[in-house]
Amino acid sequence: MDIDIRKLAIALIAATVFAVGLSVWTGERLRTAAHQEWLAKGKVDASRMTESVLFWVSKAEVNLRAIAGQFRTGEYRDQRSFFDFIDDAETWDPDVTFGSVAYARRVLKKDRATYEREQGTPLTVVGTPGERAAAVFESFAVELISRDGDIFEVHDDLATHPAMKTVLLTARQRPGHVVLGPAFEGKNGDRHALIATATDLSGGTGFMVASINLVGFFSSFSADYLPNGVHVRLIERDSESRATNRFLPIIGGLEPPPDAAATEIIRITSGQARWDLHWDIMPDYLGGPADGSAMLVSFGGSVLALLVAVIVAMILVQNMRFYRLGPVEIQRELMTAEQA
């Protein structure tokens, strides 16, 4: 009988371990499924928000194209009328706000001396008004601006700024198209991007250009569209003349926050802008994964298995005790139990 009891005890222990393990395994499966579903929702939100960014970019392109089209047919060639024109244009679409808008004319090197003589001042380096721009094959001279003290100054040569020059060269080669350029640092340290289009559909002699404050845009976008628990980082891919991409952080850092659960990366290429949108899914997104049932199965199943094991063990111990008692002792125990 001792051997049978020992076998029953071993079987009970094995069954208990199996039941606890099954509960934990089932709970982990449920937890994994809940986590994957939670991340899938985050990826869907990342795709949706990327579409919102692309939609805003397309609206900015449409707005600038409309400004350039009306500029071609209107009388906005002096500073006062240009300012009023752009002030009115900013009401066309309240969702699109440019930092500054300017009209720039292409000036070839052979015509530069005549142009500067007519203007009564030399062309200057962007960001350094007192520094004369070097003589190059072509210059892009700013003639009209929507506001003072921002990105553009009258008589700036946009060809002196690498990011701006890249945009204007592409816009000249693609008349009728609106071109978004790479990011650059503004006067206040914020990151900006230039968007430009030719104001004439052939020849590329004039350009409508506008600046976009990327920091301001993404701050507003985050406040209006980002759900709680999702952070955005904007990384620019710089692949010009390089065998491999170089990544430049525009908004946020190169690395995700240490507690980020996952990061969905979506690449955008528009004109000369090559962006990687990093959507960091944080632990508090949607309140975290819905894994409450997993905890219940793991913990509750394990407790139930242990409770059953304890009850069975008590029954086995009681049976062993009665087995070892003689007939007289058993009779005495039964009488005692009846009296109690």
C-alpha positions in Angstrom: 0.0 0.0 0.0 2.9 2.4 0.7 4.0 1.9 -2.9 0.6 2.7 -4.2 0.4 5.8 -2.0 3.9 6.9 -3.2 2.8 6.4 -6.8 -0.4 8.4 -6.2 1.7 11.2 -4.6 4.0 11.3 -7.6 1.1 11.3 -10.0 -0.5 14.1 -8.0 2.7 16.2 -8.1 3.1 15.6 -11.8 -0.6 16.5 -12.5 -0.3 19.7 -10.5 2.9 20.7 -12.2 1.2 20.0 -15.6 -1.9 22.0 -14.6 0.1 25.0 -13.4 2.4 24.8 -16.5 -0.7 24.6 -18.8 -2.2 27.7 -17.1 1.0 29.7 -17.4 1.5 28.6 -21.1 -2.1 29.4 -22.0 -1.8 32.8 -20.2 1.4 33.6 -22.1 -0.3 32.7 -25.4 -3.2 35.0 -24.6 -0.7 37.7 -23.5 1.3 37.4 -26.7 -1.9 37.5 -28.9 -3.1 40.6 -27.0 0.3 42.3 -27.4 0.4 41.5 -31.2 -3.1 42.8 -31.6 -2.1 46.0 -29.7 0.9 46.5 -31.9 -1.1 45.9 -35.0 -3.5 48.7 -34.0 -0.4 50.9 -33.5 0.8 50.1 -37.0 -2.6 50.9 -38.5 -2.5 54.2 -36.6 1.0 54.9 -37.9 -0.1 54.3 -41.5 -3.2 56.5 -41.0 -1.1 59.3 -39.6 1.5 59.0 -42.4 -1.4 59.5 -44.9 -2.4 62.6 -42.9 1.2 64.0 -43.3 1.2 63.2 -47.0 -2.2 64.8 -47.4 -1.0 68.0 -45.7 2.1 68.0 -48.0 -0.2 67.7 -51.1 -2.4 70.5 -49.8 0.7 72.7 -49.4 1.8 71.9 -53.0 -1.7 72.7 -54.3 -1.7 76.0 -52.4 1.7 77.1 -53.7 0.8 76.1 -57.2 -2.3 78.3 -56.9 -0.3 81.2 -55.6 2.2 80.9 -58.5 -0.7 80.6 -61.0 -2.4 83.8 -59.7 0.9 85.6 -59.5 1.5 85.0 -63.2 -1.8 86.7 -64.1 -1.9 89.4 -61.4 -0.2 92.7 -60.7 1.8 91.8 -57.6 5.3 93.0 -58.6 5.8 95.6 -55.8 6.4 94.7 -52.2 3.1 96.2 -50.9 0.8 94.4 -53.4 2.8 91.2 -53.0 2.4 91.3 -49.2 -1.4 91.9 -49.5 -1.6 89.1 -52.1 0.1 86.5 -49.9 -1.9 87.7 -46.8 -5.1 87.0 -48.8 -3.7 83.7 -50.1 -3.1 82.4 -46.5 -6.9 82.3 -46.1 -7.4 80.0 -49.0 -6.8 76.9 -46.9 -6.6 77.4 -43.1 -4.8 74.0 -42.7 -1.8 75.3 -44.8 0.5 77.9 -43.2 3.8 78.8 -44.7 6.5 80.5 -42.6 7.4 82.9 -45.4 6.7 83.2 -49.1 9.0 84.9 -51.6 9.4 85.5 -55.3 12.9 84.9 -56.7 14.2 85.5 -60.2 16.8 83.5 -62.0 19.8 85.6 -63.0 22.6 84.2 -65.2 26.2 85.1 -64.5 26.5 87.1 -67.7 23.5 89.3 -66.6 24.4 89.6 -63.0 26.3 92.9 -63.2 23.5 94.6 -65.1 20.9 93.2 -62.7 22.8 94.4 -59.6 23.2 97.8 -61.2 19.5 98.0 -61.9 18.7 97.0 -58.3 21.2 99.3 -56.8 22.7 96.6 -54.5 24.6 93.4 -54.8 23.2 89.9 -54.3 23.9 88.7 -50.8 24.4 85.3 -49.0 21.3 83.9 -47.4 21.5 84.5 -43.6 24.3 87.0 -44.0 22.9 90.2 -45.6 26.3 92.0 -45.5 28.2 89.3 -47.4 28.2 89.5 -51.1 27.2 86.3 -53.0 29.9 84.7 -55.1 29.6 84.9 -58.9 28.2 81.6 -60.1 26.6 80.3 -63.3 23.1 81.2 -62.1 21.7 83.0 -59.1 18.2 83.0 -57.7 17.6 86.6 -56.5 14.8 87.3 -54.0 12.8 90.3 -55.1 9.6 90.1 -53.1 8.9 88.7 -49.6 5.8 88.2 -47.5 7.4 89.1 -44.2 10.6 90.6 -42.9 13.1 89.0 -40.6 12.2 85.4 -41.4 13.9 82.9 -43.8 14.2 85.3 -46.8 15.5 88.8 -47.3 15.2 90.9 -50.4 18.4 90.6 -52.6 19.3 87.2 -51.1 20.8 84.8 -53.6 19.1 81.5 -52.8 21.9 79.7 -54.8 24.2 80.4 -51.8 22.1 78.0 -49.7 22.7 74.3 -50.6 19.2 73.1 -49.6 17.4 76.0 -51.3 19.6 75.7 -54.4 18.7 72.0 -54.7 15.0 72.8 -54.7 15.2 75.6 -57.2 17.3 73.6 -59.6 14.8 70.8 -59.5 11.9 73.2 -59.9 13.6 74.8 -63.0 14.0 71.4 -64.5 10.4 70.4 -63.8 8.2 73.5 -64.7 4.6 73.1 -63.5 5.6 70.8 -60.6 5.9 71.8 -56.9 9.1 70.5 -55.3 9.7 69.9 -51.6 13.3 70.2 -50.5 15.5 68.8 -47.8 15.5 70.2 -44.3 17.7 73.0 -43.1 18.2 75.0 -39.9 16.6 78.4 -39.6 17.7 81.5 -37.6 16.0 80.3 -34.4 17.4 76.8 -34.6 14.1 75.2 -35.8 14.2 73.0 -38.8 12.6 74.2 -42.0 12.0 72.9 -45.5 11.7 74.9 -48.7 8.9 74.2 -51.2 9.1 75.9 -54.7 7.6 76.0 -58.2 8.4 77.9 -61.3 6.0 80.9 -61.9 6.4 80.5 -65.6 5.8 77.2 -67.4 8.8 77.5 -69.6 12.3 78.9 -69.2 12.4 78.9 -65.4 13.0 82.6 -65.0 10.9 83.1 -61.9 10.1 81.0 -58.8 7.6 81.1 -56.0 9.2 79.7 -52.9 7.8 79.2 -49.4 9.3 77.9 -46.1 7.7 75.3 -43.9 8.6 75.2 -40.2 8.8 71.4 -39.7 9.1 71.7 -35.9 6.0 73.9 -35.8 4.1 71.7 -38.2 4.8 68.4 -36.4 4.1 70.0 -33.0 0.7 71.1 -34.3 0.2 67.7 -35.9 1.0 65.9 -32.7 -1.4 68.0 -30.7 -4.3 67.5 -33.3 -3.8 64.0 -34.7 -1.5 61.9 -32.6 -3.2 59.5 -30.1 -1.8 59.3 -26.6 1.1 57.0 -26.5 2.4 57.5 -30.0 5.5 59.8 -30.6 6.8 60.9 -33.9 10.4 61.3 -34.9 11.4 62.7 -38.3 14.7 61.5 -39.8 16.0 62.7 -43.1 17.9 60.3 -45.4 20.9 62.0 -47.0 22.1 59.8 -49.8 23.7 62.4 -52.2 27.1 61.3 -53.4 27.3 58.5 -50.8 27.4 54.8 -51.1 25.2 54.5 -48.0 22.5 56.7 -46.5 23.3 59.1 -43.8 20.5 59.8 -41.4 19.9 63.2 -40.0 17.5 63.7 -37.1 15.1 66.6 -37.8 12.4 66.0 -35.1 13.5 63.9 -32.1 16.6 61.7 -32.0 18.0 58.8 -34.1 17.1 56.3 -31.4 13.6 55.6 -29.9 12.9 56.2 -26.2 14.2 53.4 -24.1 10.7 52.3 -23.0 9.2 52.3 -26.5 7.4 49.0 -27.1 7.9 49.2 -30.9 8.7 51.6 -33.7 6.9 51.7 -37.1 9.1 53.3 -39.8 7.5 54.6 -43.0 9.6 56.2 -45.7 8.5 59.2 -47.7 10.0 60.6 -50.8 8.6 63.9 -52.2 10.6 66.0 -54.5 14.1 66.4 -52.9 12.8 65.5 -49.5 13.6 62.0 -48.3 12.0 61.4 -44.9 11.7 58.5 -42.5 8.7 58.9 -40.2 9.4 56.9 -37.0 6.2 56.3 -35.0 7.2 55.1 -31.5 4.5 53.1 -29.8 4.8 53.7 -26.1 3.5 51.5 -23.2 0.6 53.8 -22.5 -0.8 53.6 -26.1 -4.5 52.7 -25.8 -3.8 52.0 -22.1 -1.5 49.1 -23.0 -2.3 45.7 -24.4 -5.7 44.2 -23.3 -4.0 41.2 -21.5 -6.3 41.1 -18.4 -7.7 37.7 -19.4 -4.1 36.4 -19.8 -3.3 37.3 -16.2 -6.6 35.7 -15.0 -5.8 32.5 -16.8 -2.2 32.3 -15.6 -2.8 33.3 -12.0 -6.3 31.9 -11.5 -5.5 28.6 -13.3 -2.4 28.1 -11.2 -4.2 28.8 -7.9 -7.0 26.5 -8.8 -4.6 23.7 -9.7 -2.8 24.1 -6.4 -6.0 24.2 -4.5 -7.2 20.9 -6.1 -3.8 19.4 -5.4 -4.0 20.4 -1.7 -7.6 18.9 -1.4 -6.5 15.6 -3.0 -3.4 15.5 -0.9 -5.5 15.9 2.3 -7.7 13.1 1.2 -4.7 10.8 0.5 -3.2 11.6 3.9 -6.5 10.9 5.6 -6.8 7.6 3.8 -3.2 6.6 4.8 -4.0 7.4 8.4 -7.1 5.2 8.5 -5.2 2.5 6.7 -2.5 2.4 9.4 -5.0 2.3 12.3 -6.3 -1.1 13.6 -10.0 -2.0 13.9 -10.3 -0.8 17.5 -8.7 2.5 16.7 -10.9 3.0 13.7 -14.0 2.3 15.8 -12.8 4.7 18.4 -12.2 7.4 15.8 -15.7 6.9 14.3 -17.3 7.2 17.8 -15.4 10.3 18.5 -16.5 11.8 15.2 -20.1 10.9 16.0 -20.0 12.5 19.5 -18.4 15.6 18.0 
